[in-house]
Amino acid sequence: MCNIDDPLTLYVSGGNTIVSAFESGRYQIFGETLDLAIGNMIDSFAREADIPHPGGPRIEKLALESKKYIDLPYIVKGMDLSFSGLYTATKRLLKSENFGLEFSLSDIAYSLQETSFAMLAEVTERALAHTGKSEVLLTGGVAANKRLQNMIRYISNEHNTRFEVVPLRFAGDNGAMIAWTGILKYLSNGEDSIENTTIGPKERMDNIEVPWRN
Amino acid sequence: MNYEIEKKNLIKKGAEASLNYGKWFNKEVIFKHRLPKNYRIEQLDKKIRTSRTLNEARALIKIKNYGINVPCVYEIDSEESIITMDYIHGEKLKDLIKKLNEDQLEEYFKKLGTFISILHQNGHIHGDITTSNVIITPNKELFLIDFGLHDYSDTIEDKSVDIHLLKRVLMSSHGNCFELCYKAFLEGYRSCYQSKFLEECESIISNIDIIETRGRYIKKEKRR
């Protein structure tokens, strides 16, 4: 669909914030969030600011109206990220007595996006240098954000790698994605009985062997 | 005396900073320059580069005072995010490892263990303990370099993760002498821990095995 073969993937959604790539038979995780997922953080902030769900697109629009950056916590540890401090700081700004006087909701939205997306770009760049992959793929619900796309495209260009974004209607959880994985697994591993099939909502992607990629 | 500052050849261009060899008042130095990143806004870019430059320089200065061999910092340019520090002559432990006999390996890894032990007991995490970041000078002194990922922490988890990185590097790049090197490292690490904190020391070491059982660190051989 994106004509991509073996990318470094930045997966940003309400449930996940993961930088991964295929290596040694698995989708290895090179960096991830240590607390909140980026989408969850943005949605939570939107709720605090009385922005109706889904908050992401509305915050993206608000951010375009501002160029005033408010200093916020920027936490990158090696290739991992932390968003909880950033979330708390933006919540505090909403309750501050200067809110509406010294800074607006647009200013907070702008600062929130600039800070969190720069963190994502930094770890993606580090992982790109580390893995030496020649393609970068952006997916998940937050991948729809144009500012994030531009940042990741920028670092991809700097490293002479191809950059693609998964179309939004396929970037979130969907049945086709699960069914297709099922088909691939069936073709490589054969049948699984229903009794042996369970749901593992907490399963990590790097715990799963992916024989059909070899 | 030559009171000149001269920037010469580029040694390394990393994802975050470039390293240039040069002269600073007749001394051989490294200029570590954190480069601007154009994908982020200027204000944020400036903040990140300045705070990391200051953090790294401060850490180097503090750590030198514990008697650990690290490059001496001569100048900090927070405006441009440049640290001017000693150029350490010698060979990376990574390249030297194949040429060393067992006694020498044991000696160096023990020494490395004591250095990391002192760092940890003083609340410093190196953040990138690899054999590329250890230099052995011609007169056989061991130097720790690259504190770019340095952090302050007193938790067992952070200290275990710090050591675990070295363990992974030893296993993947220096597999044939892994046992010897890692054992010597732990011996040095333990020997230098203050006796009243030995319990903490053992928790750190046993936590390394727990980290390994987590998904992202499963050994590559096991995965095929």
Interface residues (C-beta under 8 A of the other chain):
Chain A: S24 G25 R26 Q28 I29 Y69 D71 Y74 K77 G78 E114 T115 A118 A121 E122 E125 R126 A129 N150 M151 Y154 I155 R204 D206 N207 E209
Chain B: G14 A15 E16 K37 N38 Y39 R40 I41 Q43 L44 K47 I48 G127 D128 L149 D151 G215 R216 I218 K220 R223 R224
